[in-house]
Amino acid sequence: MVSVPGGVRHRFCLGGRAPDVFALQSPPPSLGPPLVALAVLAAVGAVLGALGSAVVRRLSNPVGKYRLLYAGVLFPYALLAVGVLALLGLGPAVVAAVGFEPGLLSGGVGYFVVFLAAGVVGLAAYAPTIRGVRAVRAIDLSTGRALATMARYVVGLSAIAATAMAALRLGADGASPLVLAAGLPVVVAVFVYASPWALPLVRATTTPSGATADRLAALRSRAGLDVRDVVVLDTDDAETASAHVRGPPGYRRLFVTSTFLDAFDDDVAAALLAVQTGRVDAHVLERRVGSVVVAAVPLVAAVTGAGPRWPLLGLSAAAVAVGFWLTRRGVRAADDRAAERVGTDVVADAFERYAESHAMEPSRRRVPNPLSATVPLGDRIDRLRA
């Protein structure tokens, strides 16, 4: 048994169940240590975001570097906050303070509290970067509006993640770590394919009508994109022009941003939608998510002691490398299919217009990054031009 601050005790057993960091024990955990940790994590996150933004603004291609800052620094820091706050017993402490009896509901509330608190840490780190993004992209994005939009996303994502963890915990009661690892792909698949319904809960959306609906129908026909319906995401302030297809076969939904419709003419928009058609045909999303899931199964088994640790960790690393290589091949295949449908130069021009609309210089790499599931945009343009 291992004791941690706050009075929460955890069981780490090589052949037993996965540790349950939300198990309520007697005496009730104290709120003091996790709240202090939350304040410290938020303060450090704010400093980290401010320093990162100051550095990125002075680099070449700052828009691309901001994306790396979010994906490579701030998001992992928020994940670290999840682990720290969970180990310090923030969820059980809040549940005990509210007076919930131990059970599935209290466990779900505990998970939600931890994810939401980690989201607050992420918002603290994100806030200092908004001014920099506004400057390098020359957009009219207020800090309050950006934080409000992101806060809604954090609340919704925390609720979804807490529901998933509570369901996984319920299914894992009395099960071996190997069964727990095997059940992980099922949970991930359910929530990935539930995104057509989940995304409108965390983002402001509208249903296209009139001339907009007619234009989208014509663009979809030109791109060969077969989806059940279309939803427009409100991005007028952020000016993010993008399009994505989500959902299981038979209920795929196209999400386009309002900026996408305003910033691009029909040739560019049709080419970018044709790329989405190619991604659906090449199963790019399934390759990416499948890579993570396949890698996560031996990783969970190694952490919970269901098998030899180092061979399982090696297997997990190999699964990531192979899966992301297959994903990059899928990205290139999607570009090829789009080029066959609307023309090679049209797709290359559309990529350049996409980069221009985001004030971003297309990046290039001489050696592919084995830990990246994407192909640099500049390399994709050069390949099409060639």
ABEGO torsion letter per residue (X at the ends): XBBBBGGBBBBBBAABBBBBAABBBOBBBBAAAAAAAAAAAAAAAAAAAAAAAAAAAABBGAAAAAAAAAAAAAAAAAAAAAAAAAAAGAAAAAAAAAGBBBEAAAAAAAAAAAAAAAAAAAAAAAAAAAAAAAAAAGBBBBAAAAAAAAAAAAAAAAAAAAAAAAAAAAAABGBBAAAAAAAAAAAAAAAAAAAAAAAAAABBBBBBBEAAAAAAAAAAAAAGBBBABBBBBBAAAAGBBBBBBBEBBGBBBBBBBAAAAAABBAAAAAAAAAAAAAAAAAGAAAAAAAAAAAAAAAAAAAAAGABBAAAAAAAAAAAAAAAAAAAAAAAAAAAAAAAAAAEAAAAAAAAAAAAAAAGBBBBBBABBBAABABBBAAAAAAAAAX
